């Protein structure tokens, strides 16, 4: 037969176990929060460094004598490198892990992505003002004058030679290709 104090002992042990589990859970969550904070700080620092580089490059371009007709090859190259760097950073900021979006760090990746998107708009506006035009590639037929094939895909539902994906946008200055669009092309073989 059970004594009257035995159920209390069982309850006390269960409460202690539950408290120990909660402490372990809190420690694990604290470590995870620390890791997320470090990741957000690294992303923010990378954005600040990149923003400073862009502002320095834009400042050099503004202080340089303005050409009367078209941009120099160095200016075009700098703008295309900026555009490519921004695209790479935007792809890195896309968070696929839903756990990483929970907690106080929730707005940091989104704000970094928004900041890079705004920077990309500024670079594209500068490109447009210099006369650079984007070469249409997505959902077009492959044209070796404007496109550079970087891979092939096999989709029977699409016509042969159809551009499935644009890896890197291409640009032209008038009818001269400055950088061809790098694309993945459909091959029905």
Buried (B, 14 or more C-beta within 10 A) or exposed (E): EEEEEEEEEEEEEEEEEEEEEEEEEEEEEEEBBEEBBEBBEEBBEBBEEBEEEBEEBBEEBEEEEEEEEBBEEEBBEBBBEBBEBBBEBBEBBEBEEEEBBEEEBEEBBEBBBEBBEEBBEBBBEBBEEBBBEBBBBEEBEBBEEBBBBBEEEEEEEBEEBBBBBBEBBBBBBEEEBBBBBBBBBBBEE
